[in-house]
Amino acid sequence: MAASSAAAGTAAPQALTAAPTPAVTTTNVEGVRAKVLIRPKQGILDPQGKAIERALPALGFDGVSNVRVGRLVELEADDPDGLADLCEKLLANPLIEDYEIELDGETPQTPPPPES
């Protein structure tokens, strides 16, 4: 009499089945890809830039000056006309920083200086 695998204490392997995946619904609204470059205004102290500038000669990079450190924000926006307002209110501090907006590889757009 042959012993079954259940009697021997081992269970027979069962087939694994994946749970049904729910239907994915997406809205096909594509926004505009944008890059926003934010950097300190001319005349504003840039301690990170100065630290890098001082370290460069020790690393063998002579002849580099006026180093400025900024940041790049990449985003996708449904309304590219609102990007300047987004930069003014959130991404940049307009008192000490300038910003440029580049849409989908176009040339950067620098906003006009604020009216005094």
C-alpha positions as CSV (number, residue, x, y, z in Angstrom):
1,M,0.0,0.0,0.0
2,A,1.5,3.3,-1.1
3,A,1.5,6.1,1.4
4,S,0.1,9.4,0.3
5,S,2.1,12.6,0.7
6,A,-0.5,13.9,3.1
7,A,0.0,10.9,5.3
8,A,3.7,11.3,5.1
9,G,3.4,14.8,6.6
10,T,4.1,16.8,3.4
11,A,1.4,18.6,1.5
12,A,1.3,18.4,-2.3
13,P,2.4,21.6,-4.0
14,Q,-0.5,23.9,-5.0
15,A,-0.5,26.1,-8.0
16,L,-0.2,29.8,-7.2
17,T,-2.7,32.1,-8.8
18,A,-2.4,35.8,-8.9
19,A,-5.2,37.9,-7.6
20,P,-7.2,39.6,-10.2
21,T,-5.9,43.1,-10.9
22,P,-8.4,45.9,-10.8
23,A,-9.0,47.8,-14.0
24,V,-6.7,50.9,-14.2
25,T,-8.4,54.0,-15.3
26,T,-6.3,57.0,-16.2
27,T,-7.1,60.3,-17.6
28,N,-5.1,61.0,-20.6
29,V,-4.4,64.6,-19.7
30,E,-0.7,65.3,-20.4
31,G,0.9,68.2,-18.7
32,V,3.8,70.2,-19.9
33,R,7.3,69.2,-18.7
34,A,9.1,72.1,-17.2
35,K,12.5,72.8,-15.6
36,V,12.9,75.7,-13.2
37,L,16.4,76.8,-12.4
38,I,16.7,78.8,-9.2
39,R,19.8,80.6,-8.2
40,P,20.9,83.5,-5.9
41,K,20.6,87.0,-7.5
42,Q,23.8,88.8,-8.4
43,G,25.1,90.6,-5.4
44,I,23.6,88.1,-2.9
45,L,26.1,86.2,-0.8
46,D,26.3,82.5,-1.9
47,P,28.2,80.6,0.8
48,Q,27.9,77.2,-1.0
49,G,29.3,78.7,-4.2
50,K,32.2,80.3,-2.3
51,A,33.0,77.0,-0.4
52,I,33.2,75.2,-3.7
53,E,35.2,77.9,-5.3
54,R,37.8,77.8,-2.5
55,A,38.0,73.9,-2.7
56,L,38.6,73.8,-6.5
57,P,42.3,74.7,-6.5
58,A,43.1,72.0,-4.0
59,L,41.5,69.5,-6.3
60,G,43.5,70.7,-9.3
61,F,40.8,72.9,-10.9
62,D,42.5,76.2,-11.4
63,G,41.0,79.1,-13.2
64,V,37.4,78.6,-12.0
65,S,35.7,81.6,-10.5
66,N,32.3,83.1,-9.8
67,V,30.8,79.8,-8.7
68,R,27.1,80.1,-7.9
69,V,25.1,77.2,-6.5
70,G,21.4,76.9,-7.3
71,R,18.8,74.2,-7.6
72,L,16.8,72.6,-10.4
73,V,13.2,71.7,-10.0
74,E,11.6,69.5,-12.7
75,L,7.9,69.2,-12.8
76,E,4.9,68.6,-15.0
77,A,2.1,71.2,-15.1
78,D,-1.3,71.2,-16.7
79,D,-1.2,75.0,-17.0
80,P,2.3,76.4,-17.9
81,D,1.0,79.9,-17.6
82,G,0.8,79.5,-13.8
83,L,4.5,78.5,-13.4
84,A,5.8,82.0,-12.9
85,D,3.2,82.5,-10.1
86,L,4.3,79.1,-8.6
87,C,7.9,80.2,-8.6
88,E,7.1,83.6,-7.0
89,K,5.0,82.1,-4.2
90,L,6.7,78.8,-3.5
91,L,9.8,77.6,-5.4
92,A,11.9,80.8,-5.2
93,N,12.4,83.6,-2.8
94,P,12.1,86.6,-5.2
95,L,13.9,88.9,-2.8
96,I,17.2,87.0,-3.0
97,E,16.7,84.5,-5.9
98,D,16.2,84.6,-9.7
99,Y,14.6,81.8,-11.6
100,E,14.3,80.7,-15.2
101,I,11.6,78.4,-16.6
102,E,12.3,76.0,-19.5
103,L,9.3,74.3,-21.1
104,D,9.9,71.0,-23.0
105,G,13.4,71.9,-24.2
106,E,12.5,75.5,-25.2
107,T,14.9,78.3,-24.4
108,P,14.6,79.4,-20.7
109,Q,12.1,82.1,-19.9
110,T,13.4,84.7,-17.4
111,P,10.6,86.7,-15.9
112,P,10.8,90.5,-16.1
113,P,12.1,92.3,-13.0
114,P,9.4,93.3,-10.6
115,E,8.1,96.9,-10.9
116,S,9.3,99.2,-8.1
